[in-house]
């Protein structure tokens, strides 16, 4: 493969990529509604992009979480006549069942609650 003109002259190549430090997060799903295909689509797309960037030599910090606090959760729990903590527990149980009983969710649930 031929080098660009700058490389042939012994100078730094203008096309050389510098490693970047990138912070990535996905939209935080509220715990006041069911987990749906839109969440999965976003997480998969973000994961693919992050993996690609890492393969390109960039340093990435990829953070995912949920928003289990705030007014939307409080209002939904109030409308259902349960505590916000009970609402979050129910949502996590539904996610746990949807994943086929994955082993990591109980630890997450304990950490959040």
Order of alpha helices (4+ residues) and beta strands (2+ residues): alpha-beta-beta-alpha-beta-beta-alpha-alpha-alpha
